[in-house]
Amino acid sequence: MSNHQHDHGHTHADDHKHDHDHLTGLRGALTDLFRPHSHDAADSVDAALEASADGIRAIKISLVALLVTALAQAVVVVITGSVALLADTIHNFSDALTAVPLWIAFILGRRRANTTYTYGYGRAEDLAGVFIVLMIAGSAVLAGYESIRRLIDPSTLTYPWAVIAAGLIGFAGNELVATYRIRVGRRIGSAALVADGLHARTDGFTSLAVVLGAIGVMAGFPLADPLIGLLITVAILLVLRGASRDIYRRLMDAVDPALTEQATTTVRATDGVLDVEYLRLRWIGHRISAEAGVIVAADLDLHTAHDIAHDAQHRLLHEVPRLTAATIHVSPEAAPGIDPHQSIGHHDSLH
C-alpha cells in the first residue's frame, strides 16, 4: 500500500481529448451562458494551496467590484429618491455578501487533515456551493413573485431614466464579476466558485430586466416590466438547473468518465503493472483524491512491488489534473482458480 500527499508547482499540458463536441454559434453561446462547460479532465492544474489562493483572490476582487456596483446604484438612489431603486440596491449589497461563506470555505479548505476530518476540510467548499444554489433559487422565487404581483397590481414606474442607468450599472458589474468567477472556478476546479459566478449572473439578469422593463414603460407598454420579469425568472431557473447539477455531482463524488479513463490508462501503462483491479476518483473541494488496486507478478519481492506501486502513484500525480493524493493497493497475480481477496470478498462489493 502506498499513500502520498502531493503538491507540485507546475502545470499540466492540456493534452486530453474529449469524446464530445462543443456547440458553436448562437446556440453554443446561449448554452455556455446558462450552463458553462467544465473541462474536468483537461484544464491546467495548479498546486492545491495556490489554487485556494487563486479562489480567495477571485472572491476578494469580485466582492469589491460588486460593492462598488451597489455603491454606484446607491448614488443614483440619493439623486432620484427612488424607493424601487433603493430596494434593488439593498438586494445587490446583500447578494455581494453571499461570497463570504465561500471565502470562509476556501480558508477552511487549507487546514490540515486531523483525526476527526481525516480527508481535510475541502468539503466546506461544496457546502458553500449548496448555500449559493439556495440563493439562486431564492432569486428565482423573488423575481417570479414580484413579476406576478406587478401583473396583478400594476404600479407606476418612477424615474425611468434613473432606473435604466442603475439597471445598466447593476448588469455590467454583475456580468463582469460572473465571467471572472466562472473563469477562475473552472481553472482551479471549484464547482462552488462557478456556482457563485452563476449567482452573480442571475443578479445581472435581474438588473437587465429592470432596464428592459423601464424601456417598455417609456414606450407606452406598462406591462413590459412584469412580463420581462417573468422571462428573467425562466432564465434564472435555467442557471439554477446547471448550478444544482454541478454541485450535486460533486457531493455524490461524480467525476468526468474521461478523467477516470485517463487515470486508469496511466496506471495500466506503468512498468510492472499487469492489470488494474479498480480505480476510484473523488473531488474534495477543488482537489481530487485517487484509490487504485493493481496486479503485479506473484514472484516479486516486497521492495519491488512497492517500487511499482510508488511509480504508478507518481505517474498519477503528474498526469491527472488537480490530483493531490493517491493510494495504490498491490495484489499478486493469482493462480488459476485462486482469489487473493477471497477472505474479505464479502466485505467489498466495489472491486
N, C-alpha and C positions, 0 to 999 in steps of 0.2 A: 504494500500500500504506500502510495506516495502522495503527499499533500503539501501544497506550496502556495503561499500568497505572493503575488507577482505584481510589480509596478515597473513599467518601462517608460522612459521619457521620449520615445519616438512614436511615429505614427505608422499605420499600416497602409499599404497601397490599396487602392480601390480596384481590385482585380477580379472581383467575384461577379459572375454573370447571372442575372435573374432570369427566371423562366416565365416572365410576364412582360408585356409591353406597356409603355406609357401612353396615355391618351394625349392627343395633341389638339391644337386649335381651341375654339371656344369651349367645347365640351371638356377638354383637358384643363383649361384654366378654371372653369367653374368647379370641377372635381377637386382640384388642388386647393381652391378657396375654402370649400366646405369640409374637405377631408384630406388634409395634406398627406402626401405619400411618405412613408417611412422606409428607408433602406437599412433595416436592422442588420443585414449581413454585409453591407458594403461601405458604410460611412467610415471616415477616418476615426482613429481611436487615440485618445489622449490617456495619460496616466490617470488613475482614479481620482487622486486628490486634485489634479489640475482640472479635470472635468467638473468636479464640485466647485472649484474656484470660478470656473467659467460660468457655471449656473448661477452662483451668487452674484457675480458681476452683472450678468444679464438682468437679474431681478432688481438690483440696485439702480441700474441705468434706466430700466423701463419704469420703475416706480417713480423716479424723479420726473421722467417725461410725462407720466400720467398726472402727477401732481401739478406740474406746470400747465398742462392742458386744462385741468379743473380750475386752476387759479385764473387762467385767461378767461374762462367762461364766467367766473365769479366777477371779473371786472365788467363784463357785459351786463351781468345782473345788476350791479351797482348803478351803472349808467341808465339802464332802462327801468329798473324796479320790477321786472317781470317775475311773478311768482312761479310760473311754469319753468322758466329758466333756472330759478333758484332750486327747484326740486331736482331738475336734471343735473345741476352742478353738484348737489349733495350726493346724488346717486353715483356720479363719477368719482367723487372723493372716496366713498365707501368701497367702490369696486377696485380702486387703486390699492387699497389696503389689503385686499384679498391675497396679494403677493406675499404678505408677511408669513402666513403658515408655510408656504413653500420655501421661503428663505430659512425659516427655522428648521425645516426638514433637511435642507442641504447641509446646514451646520451639524445637525444630529448625525447625518449620514457619514460624517468624517470621524465620528467617535469610534474607538476600537471595540472589537467584539469582547464580550465578557462571559462569565459562567451562566448568566441569565439569557442574554441576547447573543447566542453563540455565532450567529451569522451577521452580527453587527446591527446597525440601525438604518440600513438602506431602505427598508420598507416604509419608513416615515415619509419618504418621497411619494410613494404610491398612495398612502393615506391622505396626503395633501392633495393628490390628484382627485381622490374621491370628493373631497371638500369643494374643489374647483368645479367638478362636474355638477355638484348640487347647486352651486352658484349660477352656472349656466342654465340649469333647469329653472331656477328662481327667476332669472332674467326672462325666460320664455313665458313663464306664468304671468309675470308682471306686465310684459308687453302685450300679451293677449288680453289680460283683464282690462288694461287701460284702453285698448283699442275697442273692445266690445262696449265698455262703459261710455266712451265718447260717441259710439254709434247710437246707443240708446238715448243718451242725454248729451247732445252736441253743445259745445261751449265755444265762445268767440275766441279766436286766436289773436292775442295782442302782440304788438311789436313784431310783426312778421319778419322784417329785415334783420332785427336783432336775433330772432330765433334762428334764421338762416345762418347768420355769422357764427353764433355759438355752436350750431349743429355741425358746420364745416370744421370748426376748431376741434370739436369732440371727435368727429370721424377721422380727421387727419392724424391726430395724436394717438388714438387707439389703434388705427391700422398700422402706423409705424411701429408701435410697441408690439403689436401682434406679429408682424413679419419678423421682427428681431427675436422675440422669444421663440417662435416656431423654428427659426433657422438654428439658433443655439441649441434648442432642445433636441432637434433632430441630429445635430452634430455630436452631442455628448450622449445621446441615447436616453434622454429623460422624457418619458411619456407625460409626466406631470407638468413639466415646463411647456411642452407643446400644448397641453390642455389649457394652461394658463394663458398662452398666446391666443388660443381659440376663444377664451373668455373675453379677452380684450377686443377680439374681432366682433363678438356679439354686441359689445358696448358701442363699437363703431357703427354697426348696423342700426342700432337704436338711434344714434345721433343722425345718421343718414336719413332715417325715417322722418325725423323732425324737419330736416331740410326739405325733403320732397313734399311732405305734408304742407309745410308753410308755402311752398311754391304753388301747390294746388289750390290752397285757400286764396292766395293772391290772384290766381287765375279765375276765380269765381266758382270753385268747386269745393265747398266747405267739408264735404265728406272724404276728401282726399287724405286728410290726416289720419283718421282711424282706419281707413281701408289699407293704406300703405303700412300702417302699424301691424295689421293682420298679416300682410305679406312678409314683413320683417320677422314676425313671430315664427312663421314657417321656416324662414332661413335659419333662425336660431335653433329650431328643432333639428334641422339637418346637421348643424355644427354639433349639437348635443349628442346626436347619434354616433358621429365619428369619435368624439372625445370619450364617450361612455364605453364604446367598443375597445378602444386602445387601453384604457385604464382597467377594464375588466380582464382583458387578456394578460396584462401584467400581473394582476392579483392571482390569476389562475396559472401562472408560470408558463404561459404560452410563448413560444419563440417562432421566428420565421423558419419553416421547414428547410429552406435553402441553407440557413445557418447551421442547422443540425446536420445536414448532408455534408457541408463543408468541414465541420468538426470531425465527423465520422471518417471522411476520406483522409483527413490529416493524420488521425491516429492509425488508421489501417496502413498508411504509407510508411510508418515508422519501421526501421530495420529491426527484425526480430519479432514483430507482432504478426501472428498467424491469422488472427481474426479479432473482431470486436464483438464482445458479448452484448454490451449495451452502452448507450451514451445518453446522458441527460444534461440538459442545459436549463438554467433558470435565471431570470432577471431579479436582482436585488437592488432596487432603485435604478440607477443608470449603469450598473455593473452586472456582469454575467459570471456565474459560477458553473463549473462542469464536473460531472462524475462519469467515469468510464470504466468498463471492465474489458481487459484484453486477454487473449490466449497466447501463450508462448510455449516453446518446446518443453516437454516434460523433463528432459535430462539436464536442464540448465541449473547452475548453482544459484544460491540466493543473491549474490552480488551481481551476477549477470542479469538476472531477472529484474532486479532493482534498477540497474542501469537502463534497461529497455523501457521500464515504466517512467523513469525520470526523463528520458529522451522524448517519449510520447507527450509527457506533460509539458515539457519545454516547447515542443513544436506547437501544441495547442495554444499556449500563452502568447506565442509570437504570431500565429496565423489567424486566430479568431478575434475579430474586433471586440473591444471592450471586455474581454475575458480577463479577470483578475485573480481567479483561484481555480485550481483543478485538482481533482483526486483521481488517481489511477489504481484500480484493483487488478492484480495479476493472478491468472489461473493457469495451471499446467494443461497442456493438451491431453485430453482424456483418451484412454484406450477404448476400443470398440466396446459398447455396452456398459461403460462405466461413466457415471455422472459425478464429477468432483464436488458438486454442490448438493448432492443427494440429502445430506444430513440436515440442511437448512432450506431445502426446496419448498417446504410447506409454509415457510415464513416469508418468502419473497416471490410475489407474483409478477414483478416488473421486469425480471431478467428475460 
